[in-house]
Amino acid sequence: MREMGDQPMDTSGARQTADLSFDELKEVINERFDSLSPHLQRLGRYALHSPNGFALSTIAEVARLNQVQPSSVVRFAQAFGFRGFSELQKVFRFRLIEGTPELRGAVYEQREFIGQLADNAPLRLFDDFAAASIRAIEDIRRSMTDDGLRAALRLMANAETTYVLGQRRAFPVAAYIAYGLARLELKVHLVDFVGGMANQHVAAMTERDLLVAVSFPPYAPEVVRVVKEAGIREMPILAITDDPKSPLAPYARHIFSIGDSAVRRFRPLSSSIVLAQSLILGLSYLKDKD
């Protein structure tokens, strides 16, 4: 059964992709991302942020991790000129073969963990998740820049009151940011949606305040609504999310993109927490300096 929004795409004018490298395919996915249906966009994000998982997972696993039908995975491949998932997956597997020995070793080690994991071996589960968390931190380290962190710290330092927003998987990150700001004796409000008053809380924001919004797929609709309302009012927004094409991105003054690979249907929060702690620590130094 076809999922809503997954209409067949006309690929007659699409660029030939069967012989592209992974980097070239990334460029094509980014170019055509906005024209994809929501389900195919979800797969596009996964392909870009979890290429190792895309290379080593079955079509059923890719579908399950992204909460779509296997037929959507096939349509995603066909949308970019491939005959099916297997042909598309070859691009991701060639990336591993051509990668550095360290990368290949880490990926194949992860595959062995997943393949041998047993219900009565919790230590293996711990090792699997710990290894994924380490890789997530290494990935975000490569994406960080002085300018990006400086811009975020400037937004936080200049805020009269900081409103922090996050639900579901993102809530622990938001709660830690609020905790850290409170420990620095800065004005902070954790928007927790209790009593359905989140919009009213954020409505009290002024241009002197800051909204820190944290959200990852599947994006909490209530968070997206609040961010959109604040963005329309041109309130300062710092977004911590998974992708520059996240629904939070159009309204943010600054955005951090964090792509955590899933491990047995769970996504580690290690890189998000490291970022949150780094921001709080940096802000404490700025506060002491002032």
N, C-alpha and C positions, 0 to 999 in steps of 0.2 A: 504494500500500500504506500502510495506516495505521500510524503509529509508535506504539510502546508508550506508554501513558499519555495518548494523545490521543483519549479517548473523546468522542463528541458531547456538547455541553453543552445543558442546558435553558435557553433564553433567554426563555421565555414570561413570566417575572416580572421580566426585566431592565429596567432603566431605558432609555427611548428615547434612543438616542445619535446618530442620524443628523444631528440638527440641533445638536449640542453644539459648543461652542468647544473648542480644544485644552486649555485649563486645566480645563474641566469634564470632558473625557474623561480627563485625568490623574487627577482625583479618583476617577472610576469605576474606572479600572484599579487604583489603589491599594486601593480598597475591596474589590475582588474578587480581588486578587492571590493570596491564600492558597488560593482555591478552584480555581485553574488547575492544569493538569497541568504537569510540569517543562518540556516543550517550549514550552508557551504562556507559562509564566513567563519563559523565556528571551527570547521575543519581546516580552513586556511590559517587561522591563528595557531592551531595545533601543529600544522605542518611547519610553520615558521619558527615556533618556539620550542617544539619537541621533535626535531628531526630524527634523533636517535630512536625515539619511540615509534615514529612513523616508519622507520627503516626496519625495525625488528618485530613489530606487532602484526598480528593477523588482522584481516579486514573486520572480523567480529570484535576484536579488542579495540581497534580504532573507533568503531561505531559506539561501543559501550562507553569508552572514556569520554566521548564527546556528546553522548546522549542523543544520538541520531540513529537511523536505520542503516544497515549495511548498503542498501541501495543508494543512500545519499553519498556514501564514500565512493561508490562507482561513478555517480554523477559528477562528483567533485573531480575525479580523474578525467572524465570525458570533457568536462568544461575547459580543460587546458590541453585538449588535443590527444589525450592518451586513450587507448582502447579500453583500458580498465585499470583497476587498482594495482595489479601486479606490475604492469608496465610503468606506472607512476612510481611505485615503490623502488624500482631499480635505480632511479635517480638518487634516492635517499641512501640506498645501499652502496652505490658507487662513491658517495660522499664519505662513507666510513672507510672503504678500501683505500681511498686516496688521502685520508686524513693522517694525522701524525700517529706514531706508534702508541703514544700515551693515550690519545683519544680512543683508538681502536681497543686498547686493553681495557679501558674503563667501560666501554660499551659492552664488550663481550663478557666482562665480568658481571655486569648487571644482568645480561641475558641468562647467564648461568645461575645466578641467584634466583631469578624469577622461575626458571625451568625446574629447579630442584627444591624450591620452597615447599615445605610440608606443614600441615596443620600443627604437628607436634614439635616444630623447631622454631620457637619464638626468637631465638638469638639470630637466626638467619633473617627473619623479618626485620629485626633491629638493624642488622648490618646493611641490608638492602636499602632501608630508608635513610640510614646515616650516610651511606655513599651518595645517594641522590641529593641529600641536603648539602653535602660538601660540594658537589658539582654545581648546584644552584647558586651557592655563594661565589664560586669561581666565575660563573657566568656573569653575575651582576657586577662583580669586580671589574671585569673587562669592559663593561658598558658605562661605568661611572666616570665622570670628568670633574675637574675642579670647578669649571664654570657652572655645571649643572647643580652640584651640591651648594656652591656659593649662592646661586639664585634662590634655591629653596630656603637656605638659612636666612637670607635677607628677608624673604617673605614672612618667615616665622618670627624673626627678631622685630620686625616693624609692626606686627599685629598688636592691636590693643587687646582684643580677645580672640582666642582661637577656638573655633568650633570643629570638632572631630567627628567624622561620620564613617561607619563601617558596619556591615551586617554579615551574617553567615560566617564563612571562612575568614573574611577580612576583619571580623570584630576583634579578635585578639590583638591584631596589629593596631587598630584604632584605639583600643583600650590602653595599650602600652604607651602610645603617643600621648594620650590624655594624662596618664599617670606620670610620665616623665615631665610634662609641662607643669603639672601641679607640684611636683617635687622641686621644680625650679622657681616656684612661687609666681608663676605667670597665670594670667587669667585664661581659663580653659573651660569649655563646656563639651562634654561627651554627649552627642545626640544619640539617644538610645531608643527612640520611637515608642517609649512607654506612654500609653494613653493616646497614641496617634497624634502627638503634638510636635513631631519633628519639623514640619513645615512652618509652624508658628514660631518655633525656637529660632530657626534660621532666618525667618522674616525680620528678626530683630537685628540682624547683621547690618553693619555700615561699611563703607569703603575703607575704614580704618581697621577692620577685622579681617580674619582669614578663615576660610573653610578648608580643612584637610579631609579629603574624601579618599577612602580606600575601598576598592571593589575589584573582584576578579570574576571570570566566567564560572557559572552563569550569573551575570550581573543582577544584583538585587534590584528589582524595579523601583522600590521605594528610595533607594540611594540615588539611582539615576534621576528620578523625578526631582529630588531635593537639589541635586547638583545643577540640573537644567534650570530650575527656578532661580537659583543663586546666580547662575551664569547669565541669564537673561537680564538680571538686575546689575550685571557687570561687577559682581563682588569678587574679590581676590580668591582664587581657588588653587590649591596644590593637590594634584591627583597622584595617587599611587595605585597603579593598575597593571594590566598585563601587556598592553599593546598601544601604540600611538593611535590606532583606529578604534580604541575603546569608546563607548558612548560618553565617557567622562571627558575625553580629550578635547572636544571642541570648546569646552567652557573653561578650561584650566589655564592659569597663567604659566604654570610649570607642571610637567608630568614626568614621573618615573615609570618606565616600562620594565616589568619584572615577569619573565616567562619561566615558571617553574614546571619541570616535567613531572607528570603524574607517576606515582608508584603504587601499583595495585589499587587504582581508583582514588588514591589520596595524593594531594599535592603538598609538598613540604612548604612550611612558612619560614624556613631558615633565612632566606635572602631578604624577605620583607622585614623580619625582625631585626636583622643586622642593619638594614637601612634605617629603620626607625630609631634604633639605639645610636647610630652614628649621627643622626640629625639632632637628637636630644643632647648628646655629648658635645657636638659642635656648638649648639645653642648655649650650653652652659659656659663654654669658654668665651663666647661673645658677651654673655651677660657679665662674667667676671671682669672681662676687659673694660666694659663700659663702667 
